[in-house]
C-alpha cells in the first residue's frame, strides 16, 4: 500500500519554459543569461500585436527600444528621395531589430512593417535603464552582448564597403 504522505508532490509541476523565454534565449542580446535572469527579462518585455501591413515604426520616429519577433514576419524598409521604398531585410520568428535604440536616442533609420499577423516582444530603453539600477550585473551582461552584436554588424558593414570600393577601383582601372 502506498503512503500518500511520502509521494512526490512536485512530480506534476512543469518546468517548461515559456515561448517568450525560449525566444529570448535565441537572441544574441540575451545570450548566456541564466534561466533566472531570462525570467527577470520576461517580466520587463512588452507584447505588441500587428495586422498585416501595419507599421511597427516609421523612419525618423524616435527610437525607444528593440523588438523580437515572437510570431509573424516584419520587413525593414528604406525610403528613397523619390518616395519609393526598398526592402532591406525580411525578418521572421526569432529575429530582432531596433536594438541600436537601446543605446542612443537617435531617430529610426528605417521603417518596420508587419507582413503577417505578427506578435512582437518589445524591450525598451527605460526598462534597460531601470534594470541597470536594480540588477547592475544583469544589465551589464545585456550591454556587453549588445555591444558585441553592434560590433559584428559594423565589421560586416566595413567588409561590404571595402568590397564595394575594390570593385569600384577595379571598374575604373579597365
N, CA and C atoms as an extended XYZ file, in Angstrom:
522
Properties=species:S:1:pos:R:3:atomname:S:1:resname:S:1:resid:I:1 pbc="F F F"
N         0.832       -1.182        0.000 N   UNK     1
C         0.000        0.000        0.000 CA  UNK     1
C         0.884        1.257        0.000 C   UNK     1
N         0.518        2.216       -0.824 N   UNK     2
C         1.272        3.464       -0.906 CA  UNK     2
C         0.941        4.362        0.277 C   UNK     2
N         1.947        5.061        0.731 N   UNK     3
C         1.729        6.032        1.789 CA  UNK     3
C         1.660        7.410        1.126 C   UNK     3
N         0.511        8.029        1.154 N   UNK     4
C         0.279        9.299        0.466 CA  UNK     4
C         1.171       10.418        0.999 C   UNK     4
N         1.609       10.289        2.220 N   UNK     5
C         2.447       11.347        2.788 CA  UNK     5
C         3.831       11.404        2.159 C   UNK     5
N         4.263       10.309        1.546 N   UNK     6
C         5.609       10.248        1.002 CA  UNK     6
C         5.658       10.330       -0.520 C   UNK     6
N         4.533       10.576       -1.164 N   UNK     7
C         4.549       10.720       -2.622 CA  UNK     7
C         5.215       12.037       -3.005 C   UNK     7
N         5.793       12.072       -4.167 N   UNK     8
C         6.458       13.274       -4.650 CA  UNK     8
C         5.407       14.300       -5.063 C   UNK     8
N         5.237       15.310       -4.240 N   UNK     9
C         4.208       16.320       -4.533 CA  UNK     9
C         4.625       17.246       -5.676 C   UNK     9
N         5.899       17.206       -6.063 N   UNK    10
C         6.383       18.079       -7.126 CA  UNK    10
C         6.361       17.425       -8.498 C   UNK    10
N         5.970       16.165       -8.560 N   UNK    11
C         6.014       15.413       -9.814 CA  UNK    11
C         5.203       16.084      -10.924 C   UNK    11
N         4.077       16.669      -10.591 N   UNK    12
C         3.196       17.241      -11.608 CA  UNK    12
C         3.560       18.656      -12.027 C   UNK    12
N         4.520       19.263      -11.333 N   UNK    13
C         4.882       20.648      -11.658 CA  UNK    13
C         5.755       20.658      -12.908 C   UNK    13
N         5.344       21.463      -13.875 N   UNK    14
C         6.075       21.523      -15.145 CA  UNK    14
C         7.215       22.528      -15.041 C   UNK    14
N         8.345       22.168      -15.598 N   UNK    15
C         9.490       23.081      -15.636 CA  UNK    15
C         9.701       23.605      -17.052 C   UNK    15
N         8.649       23.587      -17.833 N   UNK    16
C         8.762       24.061      -19.208 CA  UNK    16
C         8.947       25.567      -19.219 C   UNK    16
N         9.763       26.033      -20.144 N   UNK    17
C         9.975       27.460      -20.297 CA  UNK    17
C         8.897       28.036      -21.209 C   UNK    17
N         8.518       29.268      -20.970 N   UNK    18
C         7.517       29.923      -21.804 CA  UNK    18
C         8.078       30.162      -23.203 C   UNK    18
N         7.180       30.363      -24.156 N   UNK    19
C         7.600       30.669      -25.531 CA  UNK    19
C         8.441       31.950      -25.551 C   UNK    19
N         8.091       32.901      -24.684 N   UNK    20
C         8.837       34.148      -24.626 CA  UNK    20
C        10.290       33.901      -24.186 C   UNK    20
N        10.464       33.100      -23.140 N   UNK    21
C        11.826       32.827      -22.655 CA  UNK    21
C        12.608       32.017      -23.687 C   UNK    21
N        11.955       31.053      -24.322 N   UNK    22
C        12.628       30.271      -25.366 CA  UNK    22
C        13.072       31.173      -26.511 C   UNK    22
N        12.244       32.151      -26.856 N   UNK    23
C        12.598       33.103      -27.916 CA  UNK    23
C        13.750       34.001      -27.465 C   UNK    23
N        13.671       34.518      -26.235 N   UNK    24
C        14.737       35.378      -25.713 CA  UNK    24
C        16.083       34.668      -25.715 C   UNK    24
N        16.082       33.388      -25.370 N   UNK    25
C        17.328       32.612      -25.303 CA  UNK    25
C        18.065       32.591      -26.632 C   UNK    25
N        17.328       32.725      -27.743 N   UNK    26
C        17.931       32.642      -29.074 CA  UNK    26
C        18.442       33.994      -29.582 C   UNK    26
N        18.122       35.062      -28.864 N   UNK    27
C        18.514       36.408      -29.291 CA  UNK    27
C        19.898       36.722      -28.729 C   UNK    27
N        20.861       37.070      -29.582 N   UNK    28
C        22.228       37.325      -29.114 CA  UNK    28
C        22.339       38.360      -27.992 C   UNK    28
N        21.427       39.311      -27.940 N   UNK    29
C        21.462       40.333      -26.889 CA  UNK    29
C        21.273       39.692      -25.507 C   UNK    29
N        20.577       38.563      -25.452 N   UNK    30
C        20.306       37.888      -24.177 CA  UNK    30
C        21.080       36.568      -24.055 C   UNK    30
N        22.060       36.379      -24.917 N   UNK    31
C        22.849       35.153      -24.939 CA  UNK    31
C        23.615       34.962      -23.620 C   UNK    31
N        23.648       33.729      -23.164 N   UNK    32
C        24.426       33.398      -21.975 CA  UNK    32
C        23.767       33.767      -20.658 C   UNK    32
N        22.533       34.253      -20.699 N   UNK    33
C        21.853       34.583      -19.450 CA  UNK    33
C        21.314       33.316      -18.805 C   UNK    33
N        21.350       33.282      -17.495 N   UNK    34
C        20.815       32.154      -16.730 CA  UNK    34
C        19.290       32.162      -16.805 C   UNK    34
N        18.652       30.999      -16.609 N   UNK    35
C        17.177       30.948      -16.638 CA  UNK    35
C        16.524       31.974      -15.708 C   UNK    35
N        17.089       32.172      -14.538 N   UNK    36
C        16.546       33.153      -13.590 CA  UNK    36
C        16.637       34.571      -14.176 C   UNK    36
N        17.745       34.856      -14.862 N   UNK    37
C        17.921       36.173      -15.471 CA  UNK    37
C        16.953       36.362      -16.641 C   UNK    37
N        16.753       35.302      -17.419 N   UNK    38
C        15.785       35.381      -18.522 CA  UNK    38
C        14.377       35.610      -17.986 C   UNK    38
N        14.059       35.009      -16.856 N   UNK    39
C        12.747       35.233      -16.233 CA  UNK    39
C        12.604       36.684      -15.802 C   UNK    39
N        13.699       37.277      -15.363 N   UNK    40
C        13.698       38.695      -14.982 CA  UNK    40
C        13.412       39.568      -16.209 C   UNK    40
N        14.025       39.231      -17.334 N   UNK    41
C        13.794       39.970      -18.581 CA  UNK    41
C        12.348       39.768      -19.044 C   UNK    41
N        11.848       38.542      -18.905 N   UNK    42
C        10.476       38.249      -19.319 CA  UNK    42
C         9.478       39.179      -18.625 C   UNK    42
N         9.756       39.571      -17.394 N   UNK    43
C         8.875       40.476      -16.647 CA  UNK    43
C         8.881       41.885      -17.241 C   UNK    43
N         9.949       42.217      -17.961 N   UNK    44
C        10.103       43.572      -18.494 CA  UNK    44
C         9.601       43.734      -19.925 C   UNK    44
N         9.471       42.631      -20.642 N   UNK    45
C         9.125       42.755      -22.064 CA  UNK    45
C         7.649       43.098      -22.239 C   UNK    45
N         7.387       43.732      -23.354 N   UNK    46
C         6.036       44.177      -23.689 CA  UNK    46
C         5.576       43.431      -24.940 C   UNK    46
N         4.352       42.956      -24.933 N   UNK    47
C         3.778       42.281      -26.105 CA  UNK    47
C         3.073       43.320      -26.979 C   UNK    47
N         3.318       43.243      -28.264 N   UNK    48
C         2.651       44.113      -29.234 CA  UNK    48
C         2.150       43.226      -30.374 C   UNK    48
N         0.952       43.475      -30.838 N   UNK    49
C         0.422       42.711      -31.969 CA  UNK    49
C         0.130       43.666      -33.121 C   UNK    49
N         0.357       43.153      -34.339 N   UNK    50
C         0.182       43.953      -35.549 CA  UNK    50
C        -0.542       43.138      -36.594 C   UNK    50
N        -1.332       43.836      -37.388 N   UNK    51
C        -2.026       43.221      -38.520 CA  UNK    51
C        -1.103       43.271      -39.735 C   UNK    51
N        -1.401       42.470      -40.766 N   UNK    52
C        -0.589       42.553      -41.987 CA  UNK    52
C        -0.561       43.985      -42.535 C   UNK    52
N         0.613       44.428      -42.936 N   UNK    53
C         0.863       45.758      -43.495 CA  UNK    53
C         0.682       46.901      -42.500 C   UNK    53
N         0.699       46.585      -41.206 N   UNK    54
C         0.659       47.629      -40.188 CA  UNK    54
C         2.093       48.044      -39.847 C   UNK    54
N         2.296       49.341      -39.701 N   UNK    55
C         3.624       49.883      -39.404 CA  UNK    55
C         3.956       49.675      -37.925 C   UNK    55
N         5.127       49.127      -37.667 N   UNK    56
C         5.627       48.977      -36.295 CA  UNK    56
C         6.237       50.312      -35.867 C   UNK    56
N         7.104       50.855      -36.702 N   UNK    57
C         7.620       52.208      -36.527 CA  UNK    57
C         8.053       52.733      -37.885 C   UNK    57
N         8.075       54.058      -37.997 N   UNK    58
C         8.466       54.710      -39.251 CA  UNK    58
C         9.873       55.297      -39.127 C   UNK    58
N        10.493       55.426      -40.285 N   UNK    59
C        11.803       56.086      -40.355 CA  UNK    59
C        11.666       57.477      -39.744 C   UNK    59
N        12.658       57.902      -39.021 N   UNK    60
C        12.749       59.196      -38.340 CA  UNK    60
C        11.896       59.299      -37.076 C   UNK    60
N        11.150       58.253      -36.728 N   UNK    61
C        10.410       58.259      -35.461 CA  UNK    61
C        11.417       58.084      -34.325 C   UNK    61
N        11.086       58.561      -33.146 N   UNK    62
C        12.011       58.358      -32.016 CA  UNK    62
C        12.210       56.865      -31.758 C   UNK    62
N        13.447       56.477      -31.483 N   UNK    63
C        13.741       55.078      -31.179 CA  UNK    63
C        13.629       54.851      -29.682 C   UNK    63
N        12.787       53.890      -29.298 N   UNK    64
C        12.604       53.629      -27.872 CA  UNK    64
C        13.230       52.316      -27.437 C   UNK    64
N        13.368       51.376      -28.340 N   UNK    65
C        13.898       50.087      -27.943 CA  UNK    65
C        13.881       49.091      -29.080 C   UNK    65
N        14.148       47.840      -28.718 N   UNK    66
C        14.242       46.781      -29.723 CA  UNK    66
C        12.996       45.913      -29.708 C   UNK    66
N        12.828       45.176      -30.800 N   UNK    67
C        11.707       44.245      -30.942 CA  UNK    67
C        12.238       42.876      -31.336 C   UNK    67
N        11.561       41.859      -30.832 N   UNK    68
C        11.867       40.471      -31.157 CA  UNK    68
C        10.596       39.857      -31.710 C   UNK    68
N        10.705       39.153      -32.834 N   UNK    69
C         9.508       38.580      -33.461 CA  UNK    69
C         9.175       37.251      -32.778 C   UNK    69
N         8.046       37.241      -32.088 N   UNK    70
C         7.566       36.019      -31.432 CA  UNK    70
C         6.802       35.172      -32.449 C   UNK    70
N         5.956       35.832      -33.249 N   UNK    71
C         5.214       35.177      -34.335 CA  UNK    71
C         5.069       36.173      -35.484 C   UNK    71
N         5.126       35.672      -36.706 N   UNK    72
C         4.890       36.532      -37.857 CA  UNK    72
C         6.157       36.912      -38.595 C   UNK    72
N         6.034       37.961      -39.420 N   UNK    73
C         7.141       38.437      -40.247 CA  UNK    73
C         7.124       39.957      -40.276 C   UNK    73
N         8.325       40.545      -40.406 N   UNK    74
C         8.467       42.000      -40.477 CA  UNK    74
C         9.467       42.320      -41.582 C   UNK    74
N         9.122       43.306      -42.411 N   UNK    75
C        10.053       43.826      -43.409 CA  UNK    75
C        10.633       45.135      -42.902 C   UNK    75
N        11.915       45.325      -43.124 N   UNK    76
C        12.581       46.584      -42.816 CA  UNK    76
C        12.768       47.305      -44.144 C   UNK    76
N        12.258       48.531      -44.220 N   UNK    77
C        12.230       49.297      -45.471 CA  UNK    77
C        13.021       50.588      -45.342 C   UNK    77
N        13.689       50.954      -46.430 N   UNK    78
C        14.287       52.279      -46.517 CA  UNK    78
C        13.576       53.018      -47.644 C   UNK    78
N        13.417       54.319      -47.455 N   UNK    79
C        12.745       55.131      -48.466 CA  UNK    79
C        13.768       55.956      -49.229 C   UNK    79
N        13.535       56.087      -50.518 N   UNK    80
C        14.413       56.931      -51.335 CA  UNK    80
C        13.839       58.343      -51.351 C   UNK    80
N        14.584       59.248      -51.923 N   UNK    81
C        14.141       60.637      -52.038 CA  UNK    81
C        12.903       60.795      -52.905 C   UNK    81
N        12.670       59.834      -53.803 N   UNK    82
C        11.516       59.915      -54.706 CA  UNK    82
C        10.246       59.323      -54.098 C   UNK    82
N        10.307       58.874      -52.850 N   UNK    83
C         9.124       58.323      -52.199 CA  UNK    83
C         8.932       56.828      -52.385 C   UNK    83
N         9.872       56.165      -53.038 N   UNK    84
C         9.771       54.714      -53.177 CA  UNK    84
C        10.513       54.058      -52.019 C   UNK    84
N        10.109       52.835      -51.722 N   UNK    85
C        10.780       52.142      -50.624 CA  UNK    85
C        11.355       50.817      -51.115 C   UNK    85
N        12.415       50.383      -50.449 N   UNK    86
C        13.076       49.123      -50.769 CA  UNK    86
C        13.155       48.284      -49.504 C   UNK    86
N        12.921       46.990      -49.651 N   UNK    87
C        13.057       46.071      -48.526 CA  UNK    87
C        14.539       45.766      -48.356 C   UNK    87
N        15.078       46.098      -47.192 N   UNK    88
C        16.492       45.812      -46.924 CA  UNK    88
C        16.652       44.545      -46.093 C   UNK    88
N        15.558       44.121      -45.435 N   UNK    89
C        15.604       42.880      -44.661 CA  UNK    89
C        14.184       42.344      -44.486 C   UNK    89
N        14.047       41.043      -44.617 N   UNK    90
C        12.791       40.353      -44.309 CA  UNK    90
C        13.067       39.454      -43.112 C   UNK    90
N        12.424       39.772      -42.008 N   UNK    91
C        12.707       39.088      -40.750 CA  UNK    91
C        11.566       38.145      -40.381 C   UNK    91
N        11.915       37.081      -39.652 N   UNK    92
C        10.919       36.068      -39.279 CA  UNK    92
C        11.014       35.782      -37.788 C   UNK    92
N        10.229       34.825      -37.356 N   UNK    93
C        10.169       34.442      -35.947 CA  UNK    93
C        11.569       34.221      -35.370 C   UNK    93
N        11.827       34.856      -34.221 N   UNK    94
C        13.120       34.732      -33.552 CA  UNK    94
C        14.104       35.835      -33.911 C   UNK    94
N        13.862       36.550      -35.025 N   UNK    95
C        14.742       37.656      -35.409 CA  UNK    95
C        14.440       38.883      -34.549 C   UNK    95
N        15.393       39.808      -34.498 N   UNK    96
C        15.209       41.027      -33.711 CA  UNK    96
C        15.675       42.228      -34.528 C   UNK    96
N        15.175       43.402      -34.144 N   UNK    97
C        15.530       44.634      -34.849 CA  UNK    97
C        15.326       45.828      -33.915 C   UNK    97
N        15.940       46.947      -34.268 N   UNK    98
C        15.790       48.176      -33.490 CA  UNK    98
C        16.665       48.239      -32.260 C   UNK    98
N        17.607       47.322      -32.130 N   UNK    99
C        18.407       47.215      -30.910 CA  UNK    99
C        19.321       48.417      -30.665 C   UNK    99
N        19.725       49.116      -31.709 N   UNK   100
C        20.593       50.269      -31.526 CA  UNK   100
C        19.923       51.341      -30.662 C   UNK   100
N        18.605       51.410      -30.729 N   UNK   101
C        17.893       52.438      -29.955 CA  UNK   101
C        17.923       52.172      -28.445 C   UNK   101
N        18.420       51.001      -28.039 N   UNK   102
C        18.638       50.789      -26.606 CA  UNK   102
C        19.804       51.639      -26.112 C   UNK   102
N        20.685       52.031      -27.039 N   UNK   103
C        21.887       52.772      -26.672 CA  UNK   103
C        21.802       54.267      -26.938 C   UNK   103
N        21.084       54.657      -27.962 N   UNK   104
C        21.037       56.081      -28.285 CA  UNK   104
C        19.597       56.549      -28.478 C   UNK   104
N        19.446       57.845      -28.540 N   UNK   105
C        18.111       58.426      -28.694 CA  UNK   105
C        17.907       58.973      -30.109 C   UNK   105
N        18.680       58.450      -31.045 N   UNK   106
C        18.583       58.896      -32.427 CA  UNK   106
C        17.289       58.380      -33.056 C   UNK   106
N        16.788       59.077      -34.072 N   UNK   107
C        15.575       58.598      -34.754 CA  UNK   107
C        15.834       57.293      -35.507 C   UNK   107
N        14.770       56.585      -35.772 N   UNK   108
C        14.860       55.330      -36.523 CA  UNK   108
C        15.412       55.599      -37.915 C   UNK   108
N        16.248       54.684      -38.399 N   UNK   109
C        16.877       54.858      -39.710 CA  UNK   109
C        16.088       54.172      -40.819 C   UNK   109
N        15.056       53.410      -40.458 N   UNK   110
C        14.256       52.689      -41.447 CA  UNK   110
C        12.843       52.519      -40.893 C   UNK   110
N        11.974       52.003      -41.736 N   UNK   111
C        10.594       51.696      -41.346 CA  UNK   111
C        10.465       50.190      -41.157 C   UNK   111
N         9.724       49.788      -40.138 N   UNK   112
C         9.448       48.367      -39.896 CA  UNK   112
C         7.960       48.137      -40.157 C   UNK   112
N         7.661       47.134      -40.987 N   UNK   113
C         6.292       46.863      -41.418 CA  UNK   113
C         5.953       45.394      -41.194 C   UNK   113
N         4.880       45.141      -40.443 N   UNK   114
C         4.438       43.756      -40.229 CA  UNK   114
C         3.909       43.203      -41.552 C   UNK   114
N         4.287       41.979      -41.868 N   UNK   115
C         3.839       41.368      -43.129 CA  UNK   115
C         2.728       40.338      -42.914 C   UNK   115
N         2.615       39.811      -41.730 N   UNK   116
C         1.578       38.846      -41.357 CA  UNK   116
C         0.939       39.358      -40.078 C   UNK   116
N         0.016       38.566      -39.533 N   UNK   117
C        -0.410       38.820      -38.162 CA  UNK   117
C         0.826       38.545      -37.322 C   UNK   117
N         1.307       39.556      -36.637 N   UNK   118
C         2.618       39.493      -36.003 CA  UNK   118
C         2.530       39.851      -34.532 C   UNK   118
N         3.234       39.086      -33.714 N   UNK   119
C         3.370       39.394      -32.292 CA  UNK   119
C         4.836       39.670      -32.029 C   UNK   119
N         5.089       40.832      -31.440 N   UNK   120
C         6.451       41.246      -31.126 CA  UNK   120
C         6.628       41.365      -29.621 C   UNK   120
N         7.839       41.110      -29.193 N   UNK   121
C         8.230       41.388      -27.820 CA  UNK   121
C         9.061       42.657      -27.859 C   UNK   121
N         8.688       43.643      -27.082 N   UNK   122
C         9.435       44.891      -27.026 CA  UNK   122
C        10.257       44.976      -25.760 C   UNK   122
N        11.500       45.361      -25.912 N   UNK   123
C        12.386       45.601      -24.776 CA  UNK   123
C        12.885       47.029      -24.949 C   UNK   123
N        12.502       47.920      -24.035 N   UNK   124
C        12.698       49.346      -24.245 CA  UNK   124
C        13.772       49.944      -23.330 C   UNK   124
N        14.338       51.068      -23.789 N   UNK   125
C        15.431       51.730      -23.090 CA  UNK   125
C        15.102       52.020      -21.618 C   UNK   125
N        13.911       52.542      -21.275 N   UNK   126
C        13.626       52.785      -19.848 CA  UNK   126
C        13.677       51.500      -19.008 C   UNK   126
N        13.279       50.375      -19.602 N   UNK   127
C        13.345       49.103      -18.874 CA  UNK   127
C        14.793       48.682      -18.654 C   UNK   127
N        15.635       48.879      -19.666 N   UNK   128
C        17.057       48.559      -19.528 CA  UNK   128
C        17.703       49.465      -18.483 C   UNK   128
N        17.364       50.744      -18.493 N   UNK   129
C        17.910       51.687      -17.528 CA  UNK   129
C        17.508       51.297      -16.101 C   UNK   129
N        16.248       50.936      -15.915 N   UNK   130
C        15.775       50.508      -14.590 CA  UNK   130
C        16.477       49.222      -14.163 C   UNK   130
N        16.675       48.314      -15.113 N   UNK   131
C        17.361       47.056      -14.818 CA  UNK   131
C        18.807       47.311      -14.391 C   UNK   131
N        19.463       48.248      -15.059 N   UNK   132
C        20.847       48.595      -14.705 CA  UNK   132
C        20.945       49.114      -13.267 C   UNK   132
N        19.915       49.818      -12.818 N   UNK   133
C        19.909       50.325      -11.440 CA  UNK   133
C        19.587       49.225      -10.444 C   UNK   133
N        18.639       48.364      -10.800 N   UNK   134
C        18.159       47.328       -9.892 CA  UNK   134
C        19.068       46.102       -9.843 C   UNK   134
N        19.544       45.674      -11.011 N   UNK   135
C        20.391       44.481      -11.121 CA  UNK   135
C        21.542       44.810      -12.078 C   UNK   135
N        22.531       45.568      -11.594 N   UNK   136
C        23.598       46.055      -12.475 CA  UNK   136
C        24.348       44.955      -13.221 C   UNK   136
N        24.601       43.820      -12.585 N   UNK   137
C        25.353       42.763      -13.270 CA  UNK   137
C        24.583       42.231      -14.471 C   UNK   137
N        23.292       42.061      -14.324 N   UNK   138
C        22.460       41.600      -15.434 CA  UNK   138
C        22.428       42.651      -16.542 C   UNK   138
N        22.262       43.906      -16.160 N   UNK   139
C        22.246       44.987      -17.144 CA  UNK   139
C        23.548       45.068      -17.927 C   UNK   139
N        24.669       44.887      -17.240 N   UNK   140
C        25.979       44.935      -17.906 CA  UNK   140
C        26.130       43.760      -18.867 C   UNK   140
N        25.653       42.578      -18.495 N   UNK   141
C        25.704       41.425      -19.412 CA  UNK   141
C        24.968       41.750      -20.705 C   UNK   141
N        23.796       42.341      -20.571 N   UNK   142
C        22.996       42.693      -21.753 CA  UNK   142
C        23.723       43.739      -22.585 C   UNK   142
N        24.278       44.759      -21.935 N   UNK   143
C        25.008       45.804      -22.672 CA  UNK   143
C        26.224       45.239      -23.396 C   UNK   143
N        26.952       44.329      -22.752 N   UNK   144
C        28.112       43.711      -23.408 CA  UNK   144
C        27.679       42.886      -24.614 C   UNK   144
N        26.589       42.141      -24.477 N   UNK   145
C        26.063       41.377      -25.620 CA  UNK   145
C        25.627       42.311      -26.734 C   UNK   145
N        24.973       43.397      -26.376 N   UNK   146
C        24.524       44.379      -27.358 CA  UNK   146
C        25.717       44.994      -28.078 C   UNK   146
N        26.761       45.324      -27.334 N   UNK   147
C        27.976       45.878      -27.942 CA  UNK   147
C        28.589       44.873      -28.916 C   UNK   147
N        28.561       43.613      -28.562 N   UNK   148
C        29.097       42.563      -29.433 CA  UNK   148
C        28.300       42.473      -30.737 C   UNK   148
N        26.972       42.527      -30.629 N   UNK   149
C        26.104       42.475      -31.817 CA  UNK   149
C        26.381       43.669      -32.729 C   UNK   149
N        26.458       44.847      -32.144 N   UNK   150
C        26.679       46.057      -32.942 CA  UNK   150
C        28.082       46.053      -33.545 C   UNK   150
N        29.063       45.572      -32.788 N   UNK   151
C        30.421       45.455      -33.319 CA  UNK   151
C        30.482       44.512      -34.509 C   UNK   151
N        29.795       43.379      -34.403 N   UNK   152
C        29.771       42.412      -35.514 CA  UNK   152
C        29.126       43.023      -36.758 C   UNK   152
N        28.037       43.757      -36.561 N   UNK   153
C        27.380       44.413      -37.704 CA  UNK   153
C        28.295       45.453      -38.328 C   UNK   153
N        29.011       46.191      -37.508 N   UNK   154
C        29.927       47.206      -38.022 CA  UNK   154
C        31.047       46.560      -38.840 C   UNK   154
N        31.605       45.449      -38.339 N   UNK   155
C        32.649       44.741      -39.093 CA  UNK   155
C        32.118       44.264      -40.443 C   UNK   155
N        30.897       43.702      -40.466 N   UNK   156
C        30.311       43.239      -41.731 CA  UNK   156
C        30.080       44.405      -42.681 C   UNK   156
N        29.632       45.523      -42.140 N   UNK   157
C        29.415       46.704      -42.975 CA  UNK   157
C        30.739       47.203      -43.547 C   UNK   157
N        31.767       47.215      -42.714 N   UNK   158
C        33.098       47.627      -43.199 CA  UNK   158
C        33.591       46.701      -44.302 C   UNK   158
N        33.381       45.387      -44.129 N   UNK   159
C        33.773       44.423      -45.164 CA  UNK   159
C        33.029       44.692      -46.471 C   UNK   159
N        31.730       44.931      -46.383 N   UNK   160
C        30.939       45.222      -47.588 CA  UNK   160
C        31.420       46.494      -48.271 C   UNK   160
N        31.693       47.540      -47.483 N   UNK   161
C        32.194       48.793      -48.059 CA  UNK   161
C        33.541       48.582      -48.731 C   UNK   161
N        34.362       47.805      -48.092 N   UNK   162
C        35.685       47.507      -48.648 CA  UNK   162
C        35.553       46.774      -49.985 C   UNK   162
N        34.673       45.787      -50.028 N   UNK   163
C        34.436       45.040      -51.274 CA  UNK   163
C        33.897       45.954      -52.367 C   UNK   163
N        32.966       46.840      -51.996 N   UNK   164
C        32.400       47.760      -52.990 CA  UNK   164
C        33.473       48.713      -53.514 C   UNK   164
N        34.316       49.203      -52.624 N   UNK   165
C        35.389       50.102      -53.046 CA  UNK   165
C        36.362       49.387      -53.968 C   UNK   165
N        36.673       48.133      -53.658 N   UNK   166
C        37.571       47.344      -54.516 CA  UNK   166
C        36.967       47.163      -55.899 C   UNK   166
N        35.674       46.895      -55.946 N   UNK   167
C        35.003       46.719      -57.241 CA  UNK   167
C        34.997       48.030      -58.026 C   UNK   167
N        34.784       49.139      -57.332 N   UNK   168
C        34.790       50.453      -57.998 CA  UNK   168
C        36.166       50.801      -58.529 C   UNK   168
N        37.195       50.481      -57.765 N   UNK   169
C        38.571       50.745      -58.209 CA  UNK   169
C        38.886       49.864      -59.417 C   UNK   169
N        38.480       48.596      -59.374 N   UNK   170
C        38.718       47.677      -60.499 CA  UNK   170
C        37.989       48.154      -61.745 C   UNK   170
N        36.783       48.651      -61.572 N   UNK   171
C        35.980       49.100      -62.720 CA  UNK   171
C        36.600       50.352      -63.350 C   UNK   171
N        37.209       51.221      -62.569 N   UNK   172
C        37.808       52.435      -63.126 CA  UNK   172
C        39.165       52.161      -63.773 C   UNK   172
N        39.805       51.046      -63.367 N   UNK   173
C        41.106       50.675      -63.951 CA  UNK   173
C        40.972       50.114      -65.360 C   UNK   173
N        39.809       49.574      -65.684 N   UNK   174
C        39.657       48.945      -67.004 CA  UNK   174
C        39.218       49.898      -68.065 C   UNK   174
